[in-house]
Amino acid sequence: MDAIILGTNLVVTFSLFGNVKLVPLRVFESILVVAIFFKSLYFLRLIGEIAPLIDIIFTIIADIKYFMAIYLISQLAFVFAFYSIGKNQM
Amino acid sequence: MGEVLDRPECLTYAVKIQCIRVDWIINDKEGLKFLKELLKQQNKDIFLTPYILIVIEFLYIEYSNKIKSMLMPPFILHIISVILAVISAELYRSQIMSNNFGQEMTMTYDLKNLLYEGSDDIVALNKKLFLMQFLARLFCAVLNIVNFINFVQ
């Protein structure tokens, strides 16, 4: 996480002194914002009332990984099926 | 003992005092190895032993205060600077783009080239926004490096 923040922040800063494409620059900016807000969870874990909530969320995410795999497979099945049917209407 | 029976703050209670030697955890290399091994343990029962409980409580109190006082303030400033940098950069871009509608602007130099296009008021506003986003990004870069060094240490 630190490496992502350091890297994206350096890209965003050095874009001031170089000629950079705006589209990838905005992508880097968005990654930086997401990464830095997620890093704030590290500090929030020091607050007694918030720490269990963060732990619970990450434990749930770890526990549902197999459920998510099955869910994604079924989603993909319907995505491709409806994509194929949808082409009939064009 | 100076106990006063009808005042709760002047009552004495029995306490259990436990002392353990933990200097080796902080001073020796083996201490760091021990903590790393502890982190890898799958068996959570080990954390319920009195020795480990005391060590964890001691380290938590000591280091959480240090993190709150030394790492947290620059990190909060960093978050604020990132938000300022992103918002000011977008304001600057949309200002240049709205005043030069139809021009191709895909690179950062395209924006810089159009900085002095338009009336005096527009140029003054362009310059102000450019300076604002420049300072916000520099501030952001300085805090980024400070935070990284803080974390590595």
gemmi code that builds the backbone of each chain (N, CA, C; Angstrom):
import gemmi

chains = {
    "A": [
        ("MET", (0.832, -1.210, 0.000), (0.000, 0.000, 0.000), (0.871, 1.267, 0.000)),
        ("ASP", (1.929, 1.231, 0.831), (2.840, 2.380, 0.887), (3.528, 2.612, -0.455)),
        ("ALA", (3.913, 1.496, -1.092), (4.599, 1.604, -2.380), (3.663, 2.197, -3.435)),
        ("ILE", (2.388, 1.789, -3.390), (1.403, 2.325, -4.355), (1.241, 3.830, -4.140)),
        ("ILE", (1.106, 4.210, -2.862), (0.920, 5.649, -2.554), (2.145, 6.441, -2.989)),
        ("LEU", (3.332, 5.927, -2.648), (4.570, 6.622, -3.013), (4.687, 6.764, -4.535)),
        ("GLY", (4.453, 5.662, -5.234), (4.612, 5.663, -6.691), (3.625, 6.585, -7.387)),
        ("THR", (2.338, 6.433, -7.048), (1.315, 7.253, -7.724), (1.481, 8.731, -7.381)),
        ("ASN", (1.872, 8.993, -6.121), (2.070, 10.392, -5.727), (3.242, 11.018, -6.485)),
        ("LEU", (4.287, 10.231, -6.694), (5.438, 10.758, -7.448), (5.042, 11.040, -8.898)),
        ("VAL", (4.243, 10.134, -9.478), (3.790, 10.351, -10.868), (2.957, 11.626, -10.951)),
        ("VAL", (2.026, 11.775, -9.994), (1.148, 12.957, -9.991), (1.978, 14.237, -9.823)),
        ("THR", (2.992, 14.186, -8.971), (3.820, 15.383, -8.750), (4.696, 15.689, -9.958)),
        ("PHE", (5.341, 14.662, -10.496), (6.273, 14.913, -11.601), (5.555, 15.241, -12.908)),
        ("SER", (4.243, 15.025, -12.939), (3.489, 15.435, -14.132), (3.512, 16.956, -14.282)),
        ("LEU", (3.840, 17.663, -13.191), (3.963, 19.122, -13.254), (5.122, 19.541, -14.152)),
        ("PHE", (6.153, 18.725, -14.170), (7.387, 19.118, -14.873), (7.560, 18.414, -16.214)),
        ("GLY", (6.625, 17.553, -16.570), (6.763, 16.838, -17.838), (5.485, 16.884, -18.642)),
        ("ASN", (5.553, 16.358, -19.867), (4.382, 16.311, -20.731), (3.739, 14.933, -20.614)),
        ("VAL", (2.627, 14.873, -19.914), (1.988, 13.583, -19.611), (0.574, 13.588, -20.183)),
        ("LYS", (0.118, 12.399, -20.613), (-1.265, 12.307, -21.104), (-2.231, 12.482, -19.944)),
        ("LEU", (-3.329, 13.210, -20.206), (-4.266, 13.523, -19.114), (-5.061, 12.298, -18.655)),
        ("VAL", (-5.396, 11.404, -19.612), (-6.239, 10.247, -19.239), (-5.518, 9.334, -18.242)),
        ("PRO", (-4.288, 8.864, -18.529), (-3.608, 8.041, -17.515), (-3.284, 8.792, -16.229)),
        ("LEU", (-3.058, 10.120, -16.363), (-2.765, 10.915, -15.160), (-3.948, 10.889, -14.194)),
        ("ARG", (-5.173, 11.002, -14.773), (-6.371, 10.944, -13.918), (-6.518, 9.559, -13.293)),
        ("VAL", (-6.113, 8.521, -14.024), (-6.174, 7.157, -13.466), (-5.233, 7.058, -12.262)),
        ("PHE", (-4.031, 7.602, -12.417), (-3.068, 7.594, -11.302), (-3.625, 8.374, -10.108)),
        ("GLU", (-4.242, 9.525, -10.407), (-4.821, 10.335, -9.315), (-5.897, 9.554, -8.566)),
        ("SER", (-6.729, 8.841, -9.335), (-7.814, 8.095, -8.676), (-7.251, 6.946, -7.832)),
        ("ILE", (-6.205, 6.269, -8.349), (-5.582, 5.184, -7.571), (-4.991, 5.750, -6.278)),
        ("LEU", (-4.354, 6.922, -6.402), (-3.753, 7.564, -5.219), (-4.810, 7.877, -4.160)),
        ("VAL", (-5.939, 8.445, -4.607), (-6.999, 8.816, -3.649), (-7.547, 7.570, -2.949)),
        ("VAL", (-7.817, 6.521, -3.732), (-8.360, 5.288, -3.134), (-7.348, 4.688, -2.155)),
        ("ALA", (-6.085, 4.612, -2.583), (-5.052, 3.983, -1.742), (-4.862, 4.756, -0.439)),
        ("ILE", (-4.842, 6.068, -0.531), (-4.580, 6.850, 0.683), (-5.771, 6.783, 1.655)),
        ("PHE", (-6.991, 6.702, 1.115), (-8.148, 6.571, 2.012), (-8.190, 5.184, 2.646)),
        ("PHE", (-7.784, 4.164, 1.887), (-7.744, 2.818, 2.466), (-6.657, 2.716, 3.533)),
        ("LYS", (-5.574, 3.488, 3.342), (-4.510, 3.434, 4.340), (-4.963, 4.047, 5.668)),
        ("SER", (-5.934, 4.925, 5.601), (-6.424, 5.523, 6.856), (-7.043, 4.460, 7.766)),
        ("LEU", (-7.445, 3.306, 7.203), (-7.970, 2.210, 8.024), (-6.915, 1.715, 9.005)),
        ("TYR", (-5.651, 1.784, 8.597), (-4.551, 1.383, 9.473), (-4.550, 2.218, 10.759)),
        ("PHE", (-4.776, 3.525, 10.596), (-4.792, 4.398, 11.769), (-6.093, 4.253, 12.555)),
        ("LEU", (-7.180, 4.000, 11.843), (-8.468, 3.855, 12.530), (-8.487, 2.603, 13.405)),
        ("ARG", (-7.631, 1.638, 13.094), (-7.575, 0.418, 13.921), (-7.013, 0.694, 15.307)),
        ("LEU", (-6.460, 1.879, 15.501), (-5.961, 2.240, 16.833), (-7.075, 2.755, 17.737)),
        ("ILE", (-8.234, 3.043, 17.147), (-9.361, 3.531, 17.949), (-10.209, 2.326, 18.365)),
        ("GLY", (-10.362, 2.172, 19.669), (-10.997, 0.971, 20.222), (-12.364, 0.656, 19.674)),
        ("GLU", (-13.181, 1.695, 19.409), (-14.548, 1.470, 18.942), (-14.591, 1.062, 17.473)),
        ("ILE", (-13.594, 1.475, 16.701), (-13.606, 1.230, 15.253), (-12.833, -0.048, 14.893)),
        ("ALA", (-11.801, -0.356, 15.667), (-10.919, -1.499, 15.347), (-11.674, -2.808, 15.114)),
        ("PRO", (-12.641, -3.200, 15.990), (-13.342, -4.469, 15.726), (-14.127, -4.455, 14.423)),
        ("LEU", (-14.688, -3.291, 14.078), (-15.472, -3.203, 12.838), (-14.592, -3.469, 11.619)),
        ("ILE", (-13.405, -2.866, 11.627), (-12.490, -3.053, 10.489), (-12.054, -4.520, 10.411)),
        ("ASP", (-11.742, -5.091, 11.570), (-11.352, -6.509, 11.591), (-12.473, -7.397, 11.065)),
        ("ILE", (-13.712, -7.084, 11.496), (-14.870, -7.882, 11.057), (-15.025, -7.804, 9.544)),
        ("ILE", (-14.908, -6.592, 9.000), (-15.090, -6.421, 7.550), (-14.059, -7.250, 6.778)),
        ("PHE", (-12.798, -7.179, 7.213), (-11.760, -7.925, 6.495), (-11.914, -9.438, 6.685)),
        ("THR", (-12.383, -9.842, 7.873), (-12.611, -11.275, 8.091), (-13.748, -11.768, 7.194)),
        ("ILE", (-14.803, -10.950, 7.092), (-15.933, -11.345, 6.229), (-15.473, -11.462, 4.785)),
        ("ILE", (-14.672, -10.480, 4.330), (-14.188, -10.520, 2.940), (-13.371, -11.795, 2.707)),
        ("ALA", (-12.533, -12.126, 3.703), (-11.722, -13.349, 3.556), (-12.601, -14.596, 3.568)),
        ("ASP", (-13.668, -14.575, 4.378), (-14.521, -15.765, 4.493), (-15.395, -15.996, 3.261)),
        ("ILE", (-15.783, -14.900, 2.598), (-16.714, -15.082, 1.476), (-15.996, -15.224, 0.135)),
        ("LYS", (-14.698, -15.447, 0.145), (-13.986, -15.487, -1.144), (-14.478, -16.638, -2.042)),
        ("TYR", (-14.823, -17.784, -1.448), (-15.311, -18.912, -2.261), (-16.723, -18.633, -2.769)),
        ("PHE", (-17.528, -17.990, -1.907), (-18.875, -17.604, -2.339), (-18.774, -16.625, -3.513)),
        ("MET", (-17.838, -15.655, -3.401), (-17.675, -14.659, -4.465), (-17.233, -15.301, -5.765)),
        ("ALA", (-16.403, -16.346, -5.672), (-15.951, -17.048, -6.873), (-17.150, -17.664, -7.600)),
        ("ILE", (-18.027, -18.333, -6.844), (-19.216, -18.952, -7.450), (-20.153, -17.873, -8.000)),
        ("TYR", (-20.306, -16.800, -7.238), (-21.185, -15.703, -7.646), (-20.690, -15.074, -8.961)),
        ("LEU", (-19.364, -14.867, -9.048), (-18.791, -14.265, -10.262), (-18.957, -15.177, -11.469)),
        ("ILE", (-18.797, -16.489, -11.246), (-18.969, -17.437, -12.357), (-20.401, -17.366, -12.878)),
        ("SER", (-21.374, -17.364, -11.958), (-22.773, -17.310, -12.405), (-23.090, -15.958, -13.055)),
        ("GLN", (-22.491, -14.884, -12.533), (-22.683, -13.567, -13.146), (-22.153, -13.549, -14.572)),
        ("LEU", (-20.940, -14.081, -14.731), (-20.320, -14.098, -16.066), (-21.150, -14.910, -17.040)),
        ("ALA", (-21.712, -16.029, -16.562), (-22.546, -16.869, -17.418), (-23.710, -16.057, -17.968)),
        ("PHE", (-24.396, -15.317, -17.084), (-25.552, -14.532, -17.533), (-25.128, -13.317, -18.347)),
        ("VAL", (-23.973, -12.737, -18.028), (-23.476, -11.586, -18.810), (-23.295, -11.986, -20.267)),
        ("PHE", (-22.616, -13.106, -20.497), (-22.352, -13.526, -21.878), (-23.641, -13.988, -22.563)),
        ("ALA", (-24.527, -14.640, -21.795), (-25.787, -15.107, -22.373), (-26.639, -13.921, -22.822)),
        ("PHE", (-26.773, -12.903, -21.948), (-27.600, -11.744, -22.298), (-26.931, -10.855, -23.342)),
        ("TYR", (-25.601, -10.853, -23.370), (-24.881, -10.112, -24.423), (-25.241, -10.696, -25.776)),
        ("SER", (-25.271, -12.036, -25.834), (-25.579, -12.732, -27.075), (-27.026, -12.476, -27.494)),
        ("ILE", (-27.952, -12.562, -26.538), (-29.374, -12.330, -26.842), (-29.597, -10.866, -27.230)),
        ("GLY", (-28.897, -9.960, -26.515), (-29.046, -8.527, -26.750), (-28.673, -8.118, -28.161)),
        ("LYS", (-27.748, -8.835, -28.762), (-27.317, -8.513, -30.133), (-28.448, -8.717, -31.132)),
        ("ASN", (-29.452, -9.561, -30.774), (-30.611, -9.793, -31.650), (-31.434, -8.530, -31.838)),
        ("GLN", (-31.432, -7.670, -30.850), (-32.282, -6.482, -30.894), (-31.656, -5.332, -31.674)),
        ("MET", (-30.389, -5.452, -32.061), (-29.712, -4.352, -32.770), (-29.920, -4.429, -34.275)),
    ],
    "B": [
        ("MET", (-3.641, 2.291, 55.979), (-3.743, 2.492, 54.522), (-4.527, 3.750, 54.171)),
        ("GLY", (-5.086, 4.455, 55.154), (-5.868, 5.661, 54.883), (-7.224, 5.365, 54.274)),
        ("GLU", (-7.815, 4.221, 54.591), (-9.098, 3.836, 54.008), (-10.256, 4.531, 54.712)),
        ("VAL", (-11.196, 5.103, 53.930), (-12.415, 5.688, 54.508), (-13.579, 4.890, 53.944)),
        ("LEU", (-14.349, 4.239, 54.819), (-15.333, 3.253, 54.377), (-16.482, 3.851, 53.568)),
        ("ASP", (-16.909, 5.092, 53.903), (-18.052, 5.664, 53.175), (-17.632, 6.486, 51.948)),
        ("ARG", (-16.353, 6.452, 51.595), (-15.946, 7.160, 50.357), (-15.330, 6.143, 49.387)),
        ("PRO", (-15.984, 5.914, 48.240), (-15.495, 4.859, 47.325), (-14.078, 5.111, 46.802)),
        ("GLU", (-13.695, 6.414, 46.680), (-12.358, 6.696, 46.143), (-11.262, 6.487, 47.194)),
        ("CYS", (-11.676, 6.287, 48.456), (-10.683, 6.076, 49.517), (-10.674, 4.626, 50.032)),
        ("LEU", (-11.227, 3.708, 49.241), (-11.201, 2.296, 49.643), (-9.968, 1.615, 49.063)),
        ("THR", (-9.520, 0.586, 49.725), (-8.380, -0.174, 49.179), (-8.887, -1.505, 48.627)),
        ("TYR", (-8.218, -1.972, 47.613), (-8.596, -3.227, 46.978), (-7.364, -4.115, 46.857)),
        ("ALA", (-7.627, -5.415, 46.779), (-6.532, -6.357, 46.563), (-6.145, -6.332, 45.087)),
        ("VAL", (-4.882, -6.226, 44.808), (-4.417, -6.242, 43.410), (-3.378, -7.337, 43.228)),
        ("LYS", (-3.329, -7.848, 42.009), (-2.352, -8.883, 41.704), (-1.291, -8.262, 40.793)),
        ("ILE", (-0.065, -8.274, 41.223), (1.012, -7.680, 40.419), (1.835, -8.796, 39.782)),
        ("GLN", (2.014, -8.665, 38.464), (2.832, -9.652, 37.750), (3.997, -8.922, 37.089)),
        ("CYS", (5.176, -9.439, 37.227), (6.352, -8.849, 36.583), (6.977, -9.874, 35.641)),
        ("ILE", (7.312, -9.417, 34.463), (7.994, -10.320, 33.533), (9.161, -9.581, 32.890)),
        ("ARG", (10.121, -10.335, 32.420), (11.261, -9.717, 31.735), (10.954, -9.659, 30.240)),
        ("VAL", (10.865, -8.449, 29.720), (10.589, -8.309, 28.280), (11.665, -7.479, 27.584)),
        ("ASP", (12.722, -7.132, 28.304), (13.742, -6.270, 27.690), (14.367, -6.926, 26.455)),
        ("TRP", (14.429, -8.262, 26.456), (15.038, -8.961, 25.317), (14.198, -8.801, 24.042)),
        ("ILE", (12.865, -8.582, 24.218), (11.999, -8.408, 23.033), (12.328, -7.088, 22.341)),
        ("ILE", (12.646, -6.079, 23.152), (12.907, -4.754, 22.581), (14.379, -4.610, 22.184)),
        ("ASN", (15.272, -5.158, 22.981), (16.703, -4.892, 22.764), (17.413, -5.912, 21.869)),
        ("ASP", (16.964, -7.162, 21.902), (17.692, -8.199, 21.149), (17.049, -8.462, 19.779)),
        ("LYS", (17.862, -9.037, 18.891), (17.346, -9.400, 17.564), (16.333, -10.526, 17.660)),
        ("GLU", (16.537, -11.384, 18.664), (15.630, -12.519, 18.846), (14.215, -12.040, 19.182)),
        ("GLY", (14.138, -10.868, 19.839), (12.838, -10.310, 20.212), (11.983, -10.022, 18.996)),
        ("LEU", (12.613, -9.398, 17.984), (11.895, -9.095, 16.743), (11.471, -10.380, 16.036)),
        ("LYS", (12.369, -11.370, 16.047), (12.050, -12.678, 15.441), (10.862, -13.309, 16.158)),
        ("PHE", (10.888, -13.201, 17.493), (9.820, -13.770, 18.306), (8.478, -13.131, 17.952)),
        ("LEU", (8.467, -11.800, 17.804), (7.215, -11.103, 17.482), (6.726, -11.467, 16.083)),
        ("LYS", (7.669, -11.624, 15.150), (7.283, -11.991, 13.779), (6.702, -13.400, 13.740)),
        ("GLU", (7.309, -14.296, 14.502), (6.798, -15.666, 14.574), (5.411, -15.692, 15.205)),
        ("LEU", (5.242, -14.821, 16.205), (3.952, -14.725, 16.897), (2.850, -14.298, 15.922)),
        ("LEU", (3.239, -13.366, 15.038), (2.290, -12.854, 14.044), (1.842, -13.946, 13.073)),
        ("LYS", (2.765, -14.887, 12.790), (2.460, -15.941, 11.803), (1.627, -17.073, 12.405)),
        ("GLN", (1.515, -17.101, 13.722), (0.853, -18.243, 14.370), (-0.611, -18.374, 13.969)),
        ("GLN", (-0.989, -19.571, 13.576), (-2.391, -19.841, 13.249), (-3.176, -20.147, 14.521)),
        ("ASN", (-2.492, -20.747, 15.497), (-3.140, -21.109, 16.744), (-3.302, -19.861, 17.629)),
        ("LYS", (-4.540, -19.380, 17.752), (-4.778, -18.123, 18.474), (-4.729, -18.319, 19.997)),
        ("ASP", (-4.731, -19.557, 20.449), (-4.699, -19.809, 21.903), (-3.420, -19.286, 22.545)),
        ("ILE", (-2.368, -19.209, 21.748), (-1.083, -18.734, 22.283), (-1.194, -17.281, 22.779)),
        ("PHE", (-2.128, -16.536, 22.173), (-2.300, -15.135, 22.573), (-3.022, -15.002, 23.917)),
        ("LEU", (-3.546, -16.089, 24.419), (-4.279, -16.025, 25.686), (-3.401, -16.383, 26.884)),
        ("THR", (-2.154, -16.726, 26.638), (-1.267, -17.028, 27.766), (-0.898, -15.720, 28.482)),
        ("PRO", (-0.796, -15.739, 29.808), (-0.565, -14.488, 30.561), (0.670, -13.721, 30.095)),
        ("TYR", (1.752, -14.443, 29.796), (2.989, -13.776, 29.380), (2.766, -12.967, 28.098)),
        ("ILE", (2.142, -13.609, 27.110), (1.912, -12.936, 25.823), (0.921, -11.787, 25.996)),
        ("LEU", (-0.081, -11.984, 26.847), (-1.063, -10.910, 27.073), (-0.393, -9.653, 27.620)),
        ("ILE", (0.508, -9.859, 28.582), (1.202, -8.703, 29.184), (2.097, -8.027, 28.145)),
        ("VAL", (2.804, -8.841, 27.370), (3.697, -8.281, 26.333), (2.897, -7.471, 25.325)),
        ("ILE", (1.779, -8.056, 24.858), (0.961, -7.364, 23.846), (0.390, -6.063, 24.413)),
        ("GLU", (-0.107, -6.126, 25.631), (-0.695, -4.927, 26.236), (0.353, -3.821, 26.375)),
        ("PHE", (1.544, -4.210, 26.825), (2.628, -3.239, 27.002), (3.007, -2.609, 25.650)),
        ("LEU", (3.211, -3.471, 24.642), (3.633, -2.954, 23.335), (2.533, -2.124, 22.693)),
        ("TYR", (1.269, -2.559, 22.869), (0.145, -1.837, 22.257), (0.047, -0.418, 22.823)),
        ("ILE", (0.097, -0.317, 24.153), (-0.020, 1.011, 24.782), (1.140, 1.903, 24.340)),
        ("GLU", (2.335, 1.319, 24.341), (3.542, 2.087, 24.018), (3.518, 2.567, 22.561)),
        ("TYR", (3.254, 1.627, 21.641), (3.383, 1.959, 20.222), (2.151, 2.643, 19.653)),
        ("SER", (0.960, 2.362, 20.195), (-0.224, 3.043, 19.647), (-0.135, 4.543, 19.924)),
        ("ASN", (0.383, 4.912, 21.100), (0.543, 6.335, 21.398), (1.585, 6.972, 20.485)),
        ("LYS", (2.658, 6.223, 20.213), (3.696, 6.775, 19.325), (3.157, 6.934, 17.905)),
        ("ILE", (2.372, 5.952, 17.445), (1.804, 6.044, 16.093), (0.846, 7.228, 16.019)),
        ("LYS", (0.020, 7.363, 17.064), (-0.954, 8.469, 17.059), (-0.263, 9.828, 17.064)),
        ("SER", (0.840, 9.947, 17.787), (1.479, 11.269, 17.896), (2.478, 11.543, 16.784)),
        ("MET", (3.145, 10.490, 16.261), (4.209, 10.731, 15.278), (3.793, 10.472, 13.832)),
        ("LEU", (2.983, 9.446, 13.597), (2.646, 9.097, 12.210), (1.316, 9.677, 11.743)),
        ("MET", (0.387, 9.801, 12.687), (-0.961, 10.210, 12.288), (-1.062, 11.664, 11.798)),
        ("PRO", (-0.463, 12.658, 12.508), (-0.611, 14.045, 12.027), (-0.078, 14.274, 10.603)),
        ("PRO", (1.149, 13.789, 10.259), (1.562, 13.990, 8.866), (0.693, 13.241, 7.866)),
        ("PHE", (0.125, 12.091, 8.298), (-0.737, 11.343, 7.379), (-2.036, 12.112, 7.102)),
        ("ILE", (-2.610, 12.726, 8.157), (-3.842, 13.514, 7.965), (-3.558, 14.697, 7.025)),
        ("LEU", (-2.394, 15.337, 7.242), (-2.003, 16.438, 6.333), (-1.835, 15.931, 4.905)),
        ("HIS", (-1.296, 14.726, 4.768), (-1.097, 14.141, 3.444), (-2.426, 13.905, 2.738)),
        ("ILE", (-3.395, 13.345, 3.480), (-4.729, 13.117, 2.882), (-5.323, 14.449, 2.412)),
        ("ILE", (-5.227, 15.469, 3.279), (-5.794, 16.786, 2.922), (-5.091, 17.336, 1.678)),
        ("SER", (-3.749, 17.168, 1.644), (-2.997, 17.708, 0.492), (-3.347, 16.969, -0.797)),
        ("VAL", (-3.586, 15.653, -0.703), (-3.957, 14.887, -1.904), (-5.310, 15.360, -2.428)),
        ("ILE", (-6.267, 15.541, -1.509), (-7.603, 16.004, -1.929), (-7.492, 17.392, -2.570)),
        ("LEU", (-6.701, 18.265, -1.922), (-6.516, 19.622, -2.473), (-5.864, 19.571, -3.850)),
        ("ALA", (-4.844, 18.698, -3.979), (-4.123, 18.594, -5.263), (-5.052, 18.120, -6.367)),
        ("VAL", (-5.863, 17.109, -6.071), (-6.758, 16.555, -7.104), (-7.823, 17.583, -7.482)),
        ("ILE", (-8.429, 18.215, -6.472), (-9.505, 19.173, -6.761), (-8.956, 20.400, -7.494)),
        ("SER", (-7.805, 20.912, -7.029), (-7.249, 22.112, -7.681), (-6.802, 21.810, -9.106)),
        ("ALA", (-6.266, 20.593, -9.334), (-5.851, 20.222, -10.698), (-7.063, 20.140, -11.618)),
        ("GLU", (-8.162, 19.575, -11.109), (-9.368, 19.469, -11.933), (-9.978, 20.843, -12.206)),
        ("LEU", (-9.934, 21.746, -11.211), (-10.446, 23.109, -11.417), (-9.651, 23.809, -12.511)),
        ("TYR", (-8.333, 23.648, -12.433), (-7.433, 24.270, -13.421), (-7.707, 23.721, -14.822)),
        ("ARG", (-7.847, 22.382, -14.915), (-8.101, 21.764, -16.220), (-9.443, 22.217, -16.799)),
        ("SER", (-10.484, 22.194, -15.943), (-11.806, 22.556, -16.473), (-11.861, 24.037, -16.842)),
        ("GLN", (-11.105, 24.884, -16.125), (-11.051, 26.313, -16.471), (-10.428, 26.504, -17.853)),
        ("ILE", (-9.291, 25.829, -18.080), (-8.616, 25.961, -19.381), (-9.511, 25.371, -20.483)),
        ("MET", (-10.108, 24.220, -20.211), (-10.906, 23.559, -21.245), (-12.173, 24.354, -21.583)),
        ("SER", (-12.794, 24.952, -20.578), (-14.031, 25.705, -20.849), (-13.745, 26.970, -21.651)),
        ("ASN", (-12.548, 27.549, -21.481), (-12.214, 28.763, -22.235), (-11.615, 28.485, -23.607)),
        ("ASN", (-11.295, 27.245, -23.870), (-10.705, 26.902, -25.169), (-11.452, 25.709, -25.755)),
        ("PHE", (-12.766, 25.872, -25.839), (-13.604, 24.767, -26.287), (-13.272, 24.394, -27.736)),
        ("GLY", (-13.136, 23.129, -27.993), (-12.849, 22.677, -29.353), (-11.383, 22.390, -29.603)),
        ("GLN", (-10.515, 22.910, -28.728), (-9.074, 22.648, -28.891), (-8.745, 21.243, -28.372)),
        ("GLU", (-7.771, 20.624, -28.992), (-7.386, 19.285, -28.537), (-6.509, 19.413, -27.290)),
        ("MET", (-6.943, 18.772, -26.208), (-6.176, 18.830, -24.959), (-6.052, 17.420, -24.380)),
        ("THR", (-5.006, 16.747, -24.787), (-4.814, 15.385, -24.275), (-3.553, 15.297, -23.411)),
        ("MET", (-2.666, 16.279, -23.536), (-1.403, 16.260, -22.783), (-1.355, 17.455, -21.826)),
        ("THR", (-0.496, 17.345, -20.808), (-0.397, 18.453, -19.840), (0.173, 19.724, -20.481)),
        ("TYR", (1.054, 19.549, -21.482), (1.630, 20.731, -22.145), (0.582, 21.481, -22.963)),
        ("ASP", (-0.469, 20.753, -23.426), (-1.546, 21.436, -24.149), (-2.215, 22.469, -23.252)),
        ("LEU", (-2.375, 22.095, -21.983), (-2.985, 23.022, -21.011), (-2.065, 24.207, -20.757)),
        ("LYS", (-0.748, 23.904, -20.602), (0.216, 24.983, -20.319), (0.285, 25.968, -21.477)),
        ("ASN", (0.191, 25.434, -22.729), (0.270, 26.319, -23.890), (-0.917, 27.272, -23.966)),
        ("LEU", (-2.054, 26.819, -23.396), (-3.269, 27.646, -23.473), (-3.453, 28.526, -22.236)),
        ("LEU", (-2.441, 28.552, -21.375), (-2.547, 29.294, -20.109), (-2.751, 30.791, -20.351)),
        ("TYR", (-2.119, 31.318, -21.395), (-2.165, 32.773, -21.644), (-3.162, 33.162, -22.735)),
        ("GLU", (-4.044, 32.230, -23.102), (-5.067, 32.522, -24.116), (-6.272, 33.176, -23.443)),
        ("GLY", (-6.843, 34.188, -24.107), (-8.060, 34.826, -23.596), (-7.810, 36.223, -23.051)),
        ("SER", (-8.872, 36.795, -22.466), (-8.770, 38.173, -21.939), (-7.905, 38.200, -20.673)),
        ("ASP", (-7.633, 39.436, -20.203), (-6.759, 39.588, -19.020), (-7.337, 38.910, -17.787)),
        ("ASP", (-8.675, 39.017, -17.644), (-9.330, 38.392, -16.476), (-9.158, 36.887, -16.504)),
        ("ILE", (-9.356, 36.318, -17.688), (-9.252, 34.852, -17.825), (-7.823, 34.398, -17.562)),
        ("VAL", (-6.855, 35.157, -18.117), (-5.440, 34.794, -17.920), (-5.071, 34.874, -16.430)),
        ("ALA", (-5.592, 35.922, -15.769), (-5.298, 36.077, -14.323), (-5.854, 34.895, -13.539)),
        ("LEU", (-7.092, 34.496, -13.884), (-7.708, 33.356, -13.200), (-6.959, 32.052, -13.507)),
        ("ASN", (-6.570, 31.909, -14.789), (-5.787, 30.719, -15.186), (-4.505, 30.610, -14.371)),
        ("LYS", (-3.815, 31.760, -14.261), (-2.536, 31.785, -13.532), (-2.750, 31.424, -12.067)),
        ("LYS", (-3.839, 31.979, -11.491), (-4.130, 31.722, -10.074), (-4.379, 30.235, -9.851)),
        ("LEU", (-5.184, 29.644, -10.745), (-5.494, 28.214, -10.589), (-4.268, 27.337, -10.832)),
        ("PHE", (-3.433, 27.760, -11.797), (-2.201, 27.001, -12.070), (-1.291, 27.014, -10.845)),
        ("LEU", (-1.139, 28.202, -10.262), (-0.278, 28.332, -9.070), (-0.828, 27.499, -7.909)),
        ("MET", (-2.149, 27.543, -7.773), (-2.792, 26.806, -6.676), (-2.530, 25.304, -6.804)),
        ("GLN", (-2.736, 24.758, -8.009), (-2.530, 23.310, -8.176), (-1.050, 22.955, -8.114)),
        ("PHE", (-0.188, 23.880, -8.543), (1.258, 23.646, -8.468), (1.693, 23.522, -7.005)),
        ("LEU", (1.246, 24.479, -6.186), (1.614, 24.460, -4.763), (1.010, 23.248, -4.050)),
        ("ALA", (-0.239, 22.935, -4.386), (-0.902, 21.784, -3.740), (-0.144, 20.495, -4.054)),
        ("ARG", (0.302, 20.346, -5.287), (1.026, 19.119, -5.656), (2.414, 19.066, -5.029)),
        ("LEU", (3.062, 20.221, -4.946), (4.383, 20.231, -4.292), (4.255, 19.883, -2.805)),
        ("PHE", (3.249, 20.457, -2.160), (2.962, 20.174, -0.749), (2.692, 18.681, -0.566)),
        ("CYS", (1.931, 18.146, -1.500), (1.584, 16.726, -1.489), (2.851, 15.861, -1.635)),
        ("ALA", (3.753, 16.284, -2.515), (4.988, 15.508, -2.740), (5.875, 15.523, -1.503)),
        ("VAL", (5.986, 16.695, -0.884), (6.822, 16.798, 0.325), (6.271, 15.893, 1.423)),
        ("LEU", (4.956, 15.947, 1.625), (4.342, 15.120, 2.669), (4.446, 13.634, 2.336)),
        ("ASN", (4.396, 13.323, 1.050), (4.538, 11.929, 0.615), (5.894, 11.369, 1.041)),
        ("ILE", (6.932, 12.153, 0.786), (8.288, 11.692, 1.122), (8.468, 11.639, 2.645)),
        ("VAL", (7.954, 12.653, 3.346), (8.055, 12.672, 4.822), (7.362, 11.447, 5.410)),
        ("ASN", (6.154, 11.163, 4.921), (5.395, 10.013, 5.424), (6.108, 8.711, 5.145)),
        ("PHE", (6.663, 8.601, 3.946), (7.337, 7.350, 3.573), (8.558, 7.119, 4.469)),
        ("ILE", (9.344, 8.172, 4.683), (10.525, 8.035, 5.553), (10.089, 7.672, 6.972)),
        ("ASN", (9.031, 8.318, 7.448), (8.473, 8.017, 8.779), (8.107, 6.546, 8.900)),
        ("PHE", (7.433, 6.020, 7.866), (6.975, 4.637, 7.904), (8.132, 3.657, 7.830)),
        ("VAL", (9.116, 3.977, 6.988), (10.268, 3.076, 6.844), (11.033, 3.005, 8.169)),
        ("GLN", (11.146, 4.147, 8.836), (11.845, 4.173, 10.128), (11.066, 3.368, 11.163)),
    ],
}
model = gemmi.Model(1)
for chain_id, residues in chains.items():
    chain = gemmi.Chain(chain_id)
    for i, (resn, *xyz) in enumerate(residues, 1):
        res = gemmi.Residue()
        res.name, res.seqid = resn, gemmi.SeqId(i, " ")
        for name, pos in zip(("N", "CA", "C"), xyz):
            atom = gemmi.Atom()
            atom.name, atom.element = name, gemmi.Element(name[0])
            atom.pos, atom.b_iso = gemmi.Position(*pos), 0.0
            res.add_atom(atom)
        chain.add_residue(res)
    model.add_chain(chain)
structure = gemmi.Structure()
structure.add_model(model)
structure.setup_entities()
